[in-house]
């Protein structure tokens, strides 16, 4: 009997949600995603010490670089290492502190792509990751027109997903486990089977809507807490999975059936695109999405600051 991971790969593109090179090599994903928290974890493991040393040594010898610039060079160098081990794309995240500044997000994304191209990596192998705020979605709309593919993350609501599709975003990452976390906190007596969890239902709704309306935007389920959530979304375009859950899937036998979507004939005509005021109102009415989006941005920024402090400490330690 096949493993669940083998079955999953039959119906969905499996993406590694990690910067750990050993895990990427072991599970042979198509793509890989990173964020400040995963970058910090990977850097703290010591497996990128040689990369960090080279970047800091170059900075010490040449013109002074800000911590922000050093972090950019580090995440691009890590992205390049990851790309040597996967056939597809790597997602590299724009600083969370820019989540409410469209122009600054666009500038940062262009800078990251420039660093990748200087390192010999074509932009077609990179996805720029942005938080799905209104400003982040508008930044992605600009970048997509320039041929820079985007991954909109921290998606907790249908409104966020719909706005991304209408903006022509290449890929979105609707979260599953963090939605469950919110419901567990606010409804502690309610128990859900994995296939009936609020986060699973949210991703299915988004996926079905995109297919029914022929949006080309890829739906990649993210933020899983257990393999039941993952198998319940088998057949979704892509699923980004942590090494621990990839391990469980590879160690468990089973047969999976993909989720089914009946495409209407002719295709449905999309509604008028969401405007900013409607988007913000829908978010205001969704307490879970509003709270988890803000929490996610704060968390990524906290880890970005830790990463900058780590680099500063090592830079000062160089003789």
C-alpha positions, -999 to 999 in steps of 0.1 A, spaced: 0 0 0 13 35 -8 21 60 19 -1 90 24 27 112 11 29 92 -21 -8 94 -25 -9 131 -18 17 138 -45 -6 121 -70 -32 148 -66 -16 180 -52 18 196 -55 37 191 -22 56 221 -10 81 220 19 73 246 46 108 249 58 143 263 52 159 231 65 180 217 36 181 182 50 143 179 51 140 194 16 164 168 3 147 139 21 111 146 11 117 159 -25 91 186 -27 83 206 -58 86 240 -41 96 254 -8 83 283 13 100 304 39 91 332 63 110 351 89 102 325 116 114 296 94 145 316 84 153 323 120 149 286 129 171 275 100 198 301 108 197 291 145 203 254 136 239 263 124 234 248 89 237 281 72 268 293 92 290 292 61 265 313 41 262 338 70 300 341 74 305 348 37 278 375 37 291 392 68 327 390 57 318 407 24 299 434 42 329 439 66 353 443 37 331 465 15 307 494 20 287 494 51 254 476 49 223 481 70 209 452 89 180 453 66 203 448 35 222 421 52 190 402 60 179 406 23 212 391 12 209 363 37 174 352 27 183 354 -10 214 333 -4 193 308 16 167 308 -12 195 300 -37 206 271 -16 171 258 -15 166 262 -52 196 239 -58 176 211 -42 141 216 -57 128 217 -93 103 245 -87 101 278 -68 110 292 -35 89 318 -17 108 347 -1 90 371 22 89 408 22 95 423 57 62 422 77 68 457 89 60 468 53 26 451 53 7 484 52 29 502 27 22 493 -9 51 514 -24 77 502 1 66 466 -4 70 469 -42 104 485 -38 115 457 -14 102 430 -37 121 445 -67 152 446 -46 149 410 -36 144 399 -73 174 420 -83 196 402 -57 183 368 -70 191 378 -106 225 390 -96 230 356 -81 221 339 -113 185 330 -104 158 338 -128 127 355 -114 105 327 -127 119 305 -98 110 330 -71 77 339 -55 76 371 -35 56 365 -3 34 393 10 9 395 38 -26 397 24 -35 432 37 -52 455 12 -18 472 7 0 439 2 -26 428 -24 -22 461 -42 16 456 -42 12 422 -56 -10 435 -84 18 459 -94 45 432 -92 25 406 -112 23 431 -141 61 433 -140 65 395 -143 72 390 -106 51 362 -92 36 366 -57 25 344 -29 0 361 -7 1 347 28 -17 351 62 -50 345 45 -78 338 69 -109 351 51 -127 346 18 -125 384 12 -87 382 13 -87 353 -11 -112 369 -35 -93 402 -36 -61 383 -44 -77 365 -73 -92 397 -87 -57 413 -85 -42 385 -106 -20 370 -78 -1 339 -89 -6 320 -56 -23 324 -23 -16 306 10 -49 303 30 -41 291 66 -58 261 82 -43 255 116 -43 291 129 -80 293 121 -85 262 143 -63 278 170 -87 308 171 -118 286 174 -102 264 201 -94 295 221 -129 310 217 -149 278 217 -130 255 240 -158 230 243 -162 224 206 -144 195 190 -139 191 153 -130 162 131 -102 172 108 -123 173 76 -149 195 94 -124 220 109 -132 256 101 -98 261 84 -103 231 62 -138 243 52 -124 278 45 -98 265 21 -123 242 3 -146 272 -2 -118 293 -16 -106 265 -39 -141 257 -52 -149 294 -58 -116 299 -78 -123 269 -100 -159 277 -105 -149 312 -117 -119 301 -137 -94 322 -117 -59 310 -125 -46 319 -90 -32 288 -73 -46 278 -39 -19 264 -16 -32 253 18 -9 262 47 -4 262 84 -14 226 92 -17 212 127 -23 175 119 -22 151 89 -60 148 89 -63 184 78 -38 177 50 -55 146 37 -89 164 39 -75 189 14 -60 163 -10 -65 176 -45 -61 212 -36 -36 228 -61 -7 228 -36 -1 221 1 28 235 20 37 211 48 62 212 77 89 185 80 73 170 110 40 164 92 58 153 60 75 127 82 41 115 95 26 113 60 56 93 48 53 68 77 16 62 73 0 40 46 -33 48 30 -53 56 -1 -67 91 -7 -94 106 -28 -91 142 -41 -117 169 -34 -141 173 -63 -153 205 -79 -180 206 -105 -172 233 -130 -203 251 -142 -210 253 -180 -207 281 -190 -183 294 -163 -197 317 -138 -193 354 -143 -173 369 -114 -189 397 -94 -176 432 -95 -141 433 -79 -139 442 -43 -131 478 -36 -110 489 -6 -139 500 16 -158 468 10 -127 447 17 -120 466 49 -156 462 60 -156 425 54 -124 422 74 -139 443 102 -168 419 103 -146 389 106 -130 389 141 -110 358 135 -94 369 103 -87 404 117 -71 390 149 -51 363 132 -38 386 104 -25 411 129 -11 384 151 7 368 122 23 401 111 34 409 147 49 374 150 69 376 117 82 411 127 93 398 161 113 370 144 127 395 118 140 416 147 156 385 163 172 376 130 186 411 127 199 410 162 216 377 155 233 391 124 244 422 143 259 401 170 279 379 145 290 410 125 304 426 157 321 393 165 341 394 133 377 405 138 
